[in-house]
Amino acid sequence: MTAPQDAPTTRSGPALLALAMGGFTIGTTEFATMGLLSYVADDLGVSIPTAGHAITAYAVGVVVGAPLLTVLAARLPRKTLLLVLMAAYTLANVLSATAGSIETLVAGRFLAGLPHGAFFGVGAAVGAAVAGPGRRGHAVAMMMTGLTVANVVGVPLSTFVGQQLGWRAAFVLVGALGLVTLAALWWLVPAGAGHAVSSARRELRALRNGPLWTAFVGAAIGFGGMFAVYSYVEPTVTRVTGLASAAVPVVLAVFGVGMTVGTLVGGRLADRSVQRTVYLGFGSTAASLVLFALTGQHPVPAVLALFLLGVTSQVLGLALQTRLMDLSPQTPSLGAALCHSALNVGNASGAYLGGLVIAAGWGYLAPAWTGVVLTLAGLAIILLLGRRPAGVVVGTLDDRAPRHEERAATAEA
């Protein structure tokens, strides 16, 4: 008799810490470009909206890489796959630091984005396995906390380093973080954690799932609202809010604190009811965007609105990831990876549409109103199409999935 795959292990704490370190490293570089957008534009001789294409390219890399790499690497041990993905991530960020043109930078950011979603997808499955049944939300939250803490420490630090030493130094810093993460994963993650017999064919069969794709589309559209604002946060707070460039790392840290709070709160809420947390996340994120659009010209309320946006967007993001894992119970790595793919469709579309309204001359607060429309559209899709038909057992609307999986694991043992 063998222990079920989702039984908690004695090394769950260190393993979750290593996964959180991975989230920290990825979060630092994912959002670092946003804090240095003006510097990238000036150095490469392009406009700010054009420099924003580097953000879009990273997001497109995530969208492509998340499902593709998860499916192709279905047979690899999960720990081995985590190490390979982080090594590729580290090399791609060093390549970004050497870019001599916007085209080269865009290519480097695309390559850096490829391992992102697969890492989080596999990491979420590993974290859920070592944490044990009934604590999936907690496990996902711990990993995502690394990403949000990156916005408190890593992104402000990389922004400061980029301001002082040039934007390329920020990506070199991320490369160093990647090496530290590789060591942590090697030493702290149990060898067999989260691994289950699978194949590319099985992963592909899991894609024939209507509710999964409804949730994917709702997340992809709705999460673009936050990125429409955050992609251009640096020029917005300096040119509209009136803050000095030296204040940008502080603003990014405040946003990161909000993300950290949102992740911790979201994990607890998702363990109670995933679907209600999804609704709450959409509604509160739309409200935060409206607040920023109305107060963006005034420093204190603008920064408060960004803090609230960090909280609400992470409640939404964590709930969506848990929801997609519920809707893909036989292939949780794919479900979690698809969530990051969806969120980065939002990243790409939000950054692109935000750049369009800025380039059209509507000002740096116009992306906030664009974000409101995107967020409410995502909520409408989930409300209208996201209810599971009676009798379908691909996922759950609440906490029935953890209990079902626990019973299945017990029966198998």
Secondary structure, DSSP 8 states (H G I E B T S, - for coil): ----TTS--TTHHHHHHHHHHHHHHHHHHHHHHHHTHHHHHHHHT--HHHHTHHHHHHHHHHHHHHHHHHHHTTTS-HHHHHHHHHHHHHHHHHHHHT--SHHHHHHHHHHHHHHHHHHHHHHHHHHHHHH-TT-HHHHHHHHHHHHHHIIIIIHHHHHHHHHHH-HHHHHHHHHHHHHHHHHHHHHHS-TTTT-----HHHHHHTT--HHHHHHHHHHHHHTHHHHHHHTTHHHHHHHTS---GGGHHHHHHHHHHHHHHHHHHHHHHHHH-HHHHHHHHHHHHHHHHHHHHHHTTSHHHHHHHHHHHHHHHHHHHHHHHHHHHHT-TT-HHHHHHHHHHHHHHHHHHHHHHHHHHHHTTS-TTHHHHHHHHHHHHHHHHHHHH-S--TT--SS-SSTHHHHHHHHHHHHH-
